[in-house]
Amino acid sequence: GGGGGGAMQWDDDPELADIGPQSIYKVVRALKKDDHGAYNCLASVVADASFVRDVCARYPNLPVFANLRCGLWYVDPETRGRRTTTGDDHDDDDDDDDDDDRGARSDASHAASDAVGTCYFKSTDGHCNNWSFSATRLNLHVAEAAATSGGCVVVDATRSSTKRFPDSLSKTIPVWAETLSRAVARRRGEPIDNHIDWRAGPHLPVWVGDNERNSIAALMPAFEETLEGVFGDGAPDDALASLAATLAKPLRCVWASRENANSLPCLGAGEQSEWDGDFVPLVLVTASEPMARHGERRSGADGAPYAYVPGAGDDEESWSRGLTPSAFWANSTEMLNAGPRGCAAVVDRIVGGNEGVPVTNDAGEEDGGGLGYEPAVC
């Protein structure tokens, strides 16, 4: 028998009488939107930039490049030796398959403004079954910097729930590095060194499956032809000639994340310590923590709580309110000190007034020194 003593349903509560399933859905959406607000995202960027700074401190002699556009958020001005403002005109979305090359430009015509500080490797060039070597995004300034400095660091991030590294770092750059290395070997005459195989790659990370790895390897001759098509028959004054004169070993990638931060190779930390491996290392850093950390409550500036957002820089359109990375780093203290309730208003004021943005020279460069770190002890 039922004596009317059953449990009260949620809609029997007079305080919840006006709330239906649709209203609860809206509440959940509002909470999620709040988690992705400006304060949470900027506080997360600062936390991730701290990790990037620690990695770069291990390699104080290597130039640092932020991959446009996401990487710009995670490389603060103290980490980049010099930075350019051209990056604010580009957009690189890991989920954007539209290869309209927005912001893509010839390396030669922008050598002055892109000399150091930024690079542009698109994740779409590394997407599965869409692998390609771009003839318009050669990034030769990155290869030349690595050749003269003994390596370099490239920073990017992803908001992907399945990938720890964006495809720009997992595949686009390794394919680019192998293509350039082979071109250098061809110009200098093979074999350059009997102990080093300049055509042994592409050297991809272990998480790239065998089928994809083999498919990419089969495309390498076509990628070589694409590069050769840019410079013709190897005229002595072409841009690859200077790279061939300075690149002592093939370019090869090393991947850095939170998971392997304590086991990164020592590539040389000062004049007394030099990397003696058989390649020139490109240290590829994914700035953010795994997506499993999404939403974790943490303490930010002055102890104010925030919800951690991995890869916030990869989704800036949803929260930045028009803020650029350069404007953020110029005003980061004020924004974060405003706390969760006041941050958005400070962002809007700065975006509206464009205040605090560093003054740059005609080449888009801001004066700056080196990496700003004492040599790390390996």
Summary of the structure (lengths in Angstrom):
residues: 378
radius of gyration: 23.7
end to end distance: 76.4
largest distance: 97.1
contacts: 1180
relative contact order: 0.18
helix: 43%
strand: 10%
